[in-house]
Amino acid sequence: MGSFLAILSAIFFALTMIFIRRGVVKVPDASLGILISVPMAVPLYFIILVITGQVQHILEFPRQAYVWLSLAGIFHFVLGRSLNYRLVQLVGANLAGILRRANILVSFVVGIALLGEPLSGPLVAGVFLILVGITLPGMSRRMFRDADGRFSKIPAKAFALGLGCSLTFGISPIFIKLGLAGSSSPVAGAFIAFLAATAVLSASLFHPTRRMSLVRITRGAAVLFFMAGLSSAAANLLRFAALKLSPASIAVPLISISPIFLLFFSFLFNRRLEIFNRSVIIGTAMVVIGGMLIV
């Protein structure tokens, strides 16, 4: 069940990137999107807790768990998502998905070294195949150029943003795993993480420039960021549940196959904003085989 939820999470993360890509081209500062997409998850998760009768679980976590979950929210939803939005705005969703793939290695190494999660030959082979499979589409020269020259050269800033995304997205699942230890409600854990992230983002609105930029955002961009937030909320709920039911060294690589779904959805909805090539077929096959080895 944990593996299945991880794959569903990957699908919703891919849909999230579709909305983000269409939204960031409409605003000068891509990080404005998180001021809409992150806070909306708080009431959504609270409603889920009320419907499922789990509201009391919010107050049942150990004191240290609140720290871990809050750190997960700040690292992933504030730092990581802000870097990701800017990366997507700079080079596009497909290429961004490749540049931040090192998060698999971060979670894999930390999960085994610090959490003592099991290591096996098939697991190592699966992670390796997924890494190669999702990187291979970016190795074609066509991936880095189009009629406008948008991909003719990857700026150094893109690599820096990708590395930042990898570190924050790779470390946050470990915080989630530690925060959910002994808890029976991953939804309550997600609520706490988003609440902490929303508190940090709300504090940033005390800056008048930041506040005015949010007020001036266009309706079209706001709707797209809202949809990105809704899809991301579903993806993260599934991610929390997957990490609760499976080791991080298994759940994280499965969630990280989202670039494959992203390429499919990008072809359907963002064909004019992204670049595609036939090496995607080989990359997809390697990811599928790697996922089977992990499960």
C-alpha positions in Angstrom: 0.0 0.0 0.0 2.8 2.4 0.8 4.4 1.9 -2.7 1.0 2.4 -4.4 0.4 5.6 -2.5 3.9 6.8 -3.4 3.1 6.3 -7.1 -0.2 8.2 -6.8 1.8 10.9 -5.1 4.2 11.0 -8.1 1.2 11.5 -10.5 -0.2 14.4 -8.5 3.3 16.0 -8.2 3.5 15.9 -12.0 0.1 17.6 -12.3 1.3 20.2 -9.9 4.3 21.0 -12.1 2.0 21.5 -15.1 0.1 24.2 -13.2 3.3 25.8 -11.9 4.8 26.0 -15.4 1.8 27.7 -16.8 1.6 30.0 -13.7 5.2 31.2 -13.5 5.3 32.5 -17.0 2.6 35.0 -15.9 4.5 36.6 -13.0 7.9 38.4 -12.6 8.7 36.6 -9.3 7.9 32.9 -9.4 8.2 32.6 -5.6 5.0 34.5 -5.2 3.2 31.3 -6.2 4.0 29.7 -2.8 2.1 32.5 -1.0 -1.0 31.1 -2.7 -0.3 27.4 -3.0 1.0 26.7 0.5 -1.5 28.4 2.8 -4.5 26.9 1.0 -3.5 23.4 2.2 -4.0 24.3 5.9 -7.9 24.6 5.7 -8.0 21.7 3.3 -6.2 19.3 5.6 -8.2 20.5 8.6 -11.4 19.7 6.8 -10.1 16.2 6.0 -9.2 15.8 9.7 -12.7 16.9 10.7 -14.4 14.6 8.2 -12.3 11.6 9.3 -12.6 12.3 13.0 -8.9 12.8 13.5 -8.7 16.4 14.7 -7.6 15.2 18.2 -4.5 13.7 16.7 -3.1 17.2 16.1 -2.4 17.5 19.8 -1.2 13.9 20.4 2.2 14.1 18.9 5.3 14.1 21.1 6.9 17.5 21.6 9.9 16.5 19.5 7.6 15.4 16.6 6.3 19.0 16.3 9.8 20.2 15.8 10.6 17.6 13.1 7.3 18.2 11.2 7.7 22.0 11.4 11.2 21.6 10.0 9.8 19.4 7.2 7.3 22.1 6.3 9.8 24.9 6.3 12.4 23.0 4.3 10.0 21.5 1.8 7.2 24.0 1.4 9.0 27.3 1.9 12.6 26.8 0.9 12.3 23.9 -1.5 9.2 25.0 -3.2 10.4 28.6 -3.7 13.6 27.3 -5.3 11.6 24.9 -7.5 9.2 27.6 -8.7 12.1 29.8 -9.7 13.9 26.9 -11.4 10.7 26.0 -13.4 10.4 29.7 -14.5 14.0 29.7 -15.6 14.4 26.5 -17.6 10.9 24.8 -17.8 9.3 22.0 -15.9 11.0 19.1 -17.8 14.5 20.3 -17.4 13.8 21.4 -13.8 12.7 17.8 -13.0 16.1 16.6 -14.2 18.3 19.2 -12.4 16.8 18.5 -9.0 16.9 14.7 -9.2 19.8 14.4 -6.7 17.2 14.5 -4.0 16.8 10.7 -4.5 20.5 10.2 -3.5 20.1 12.5 -0.5 17.1 10.6 0.9 18.6 7.3 0.0 21.9 7.9 1.8 20.4 9.7 4.8 17.6 7.1 5.2 20.1 4.3 5.4 22.8 6.0 7.4 20.7 7.8 10.0 17.5 5.7 10.2 19.1 2.3 9.7 16.7 1.4 6.9 17.5 -1.9 5.1 19.9 -2.0 2.2 19.8 -4.7 -0.6 21.1 -5.3 -4.0 17.8 -4.9 -5.8 17.2 -1.6 -3.9 20.5 -0.2 -5.0 20.0 -1.4 -8.6 16.5 0.1 -8.6 17.6 3.5 -7.4 20.5 3.5 -10.0 18.1 2.6 -12.8 15.6 5.3 -11.7 18.4 7.9 -11.6 19.7 7.0 -15.0 16.2 6.7 -16.5 15.0 10.1 -15.4 18.3 11.7 -16.3 18.6 10.2 -19.8 16.0 12.4 -21.5 18.0 15.4 -20.6 21.1 14.0 -22.2 19.9 14.6 -25.8 21.1 17.9 -27.3 17.6 18.6 -28.5 16.6 18.9 -24.8 18.7 22.0 -24.5 17.6 24.0 -27.5 14.5 25.1 -29.4 13.6 27.8 -31.9 14.0 30.6 -29.4 17.3 29.3 -28.1 15.7 28.9 -24.6 17.6 25.7 -23.9 20.8 26.4 -25.9 22.7 27.0 -22.6 21.8 26.1 -19.1 22.8 29.0 -16.8 24.8 28.4 -13.7 21.9 29.7 -11.7 19.8 26.8 -12.8 22.3 24.3 -11.5 22.5 26.2 -8.2 18.7 26.2 -7.9 18.6 22.5 -8.8 21.1 21.7 -6.1 19.1 23.7 -3.6 15.9 21.8 -4.5 17.7 18.5 -4.2 19.0 19.2 -0.7 15.7 20.5 0.7 13.5 18.0 -1.0 15.9 15.2 -0.1 16.2 16.1 3.6 12.5 16.9 4.3 11.3 13.3 3.9 13.7 12.3 6.7 12.1 15.0 9.0 8.7 13.6 8.0 9.7 10.1 8.9 11.0 11.2 12.3 8.0 13.3 13.0 5.5 10.6 12.1 7.2 7.9 14.2 4.6 6.5 16.6 1.7 8.5 15.1 -1.4 6.9 13.5 -2.4 10.1 11.5 -0.2 11.2 8.6 -2.9 13.8 7.8 -2.4 15.5 11.1 1.4 15.4 10.5 0.9 17.1 7.1 -1.4 19.7 8.7 1.3 20.6 11.2 4.0 20.8 8.5 1.9 23.1 6.3 0.8 25.2 9.3 4.5 25.9 10.2 5.2 26.7 6.5 2.2 29.1 6.4 3.4 30.8 9.5 6.8 31.6 8.0 5.2 32.8 4.7 2.7 35.0 6.6 5.6 36.6 8.4 7.2 37.5 5.0 4.1 39.6 4.1 5.1 42.1 6.7 7.5 43.4 4.0 5.5 46.0 2.0 7.1 45.1 -1.3 6.3 41.5 -0.9 2.7 42.3 0.1 2.2 44.6 -2.9 3.5 42.1 -5.3 1.0 39.5 -4.1 -1.9 42.0 -4.4 -0.9 42.8 -8.0 -0.8 39.2 -9.2 -3.1 38.5 -12.2 -6.2 36.5 -11.8 -5.1 33.9 -14.3 -1.8 33.3 -12.4 -3.6 33.2 -9.1 -6.0 30.5 -10.4 -3.1 28.4 -11.7 -1.2 28.7 -8.4 -4.4 27.7 -6.6 -4.7 24.6 -8.7 -1.0 23.9 -8.1 -1.6 24.2 -4.4 -4.7 21.9 -4.6 -2.8 19.2 -6.6 0.3 19.6 -4.3 -1.9 19.2 -1.2 -3.1 15.8 -2.5 0.4 14.8 -3.6 1.9 15.6 -0.2 -1.0 13.9 1.7 -0.2 10.8 -0.3 3.5 11.3 0.3 3.1 11.5 4.1 1.0 8.3 4.0 3.6 6.5 1.9 6.4 7.5 4.2 4.4 6.3 7.1 3.8 2.9 5.6 7.1 2.4 3.8 10.9 3.1 4.4 12.0 6.4 3.0 14.6 4.6 0.9 11.6 2.9 -0.9 8.9 5.6 -0.9 11.2 8.5 -2.0 12.5 6.8 -5.2 9.0 5.8 -6.2 7.7 9.3 -5.6 10.6 10.6 -7.7 9.4 8.9 -10.9 7.0 11.9 -11.2 9.1 13.3 -14.1 7.9 10.4 -16.3 4.3 11.4 -15.6 5.3 15.0 -16.0 6.6 14.4 -19.5 3.3 12.7 -20.5 1.2 15.6 -19.0 3.5 18.2 -20.5 3.0 16.7 -23.9 -0.7 16.9 -23.5 -1.0 20.3 -21.9 2.2 22.3 -22.2 3.6 21.1 -25.5 4.6 24.6 -26.6 6.4 25.3 -23.3 8.5 22.2 -23.1 11.0 20.2 -25.2 10.6 16.4 -25.9 12.8 13.7 -27.5 12.7 10.0 -28.3 15.2 9.1 -25.5 12.2 9.6 -23.2 11.1 6.0 -24.2 14.3 4.5 -23.0 14.3 6.6 -19.9 10.7 5.6 -19.1 11.5 1.8 -19.5 14.5 2.2 -17.1 12.4 3.9 -14.5 9.7 1.3 -14.7 12.2 -1.5 -14.2 13.8 0.4 -11.4 10.5 0.9 -9.7 9.7 -2.9 -10.0 13.1 -3.7 -8.4 12.4 -1.4 -5.5 9.0 -2.8 -4.8 
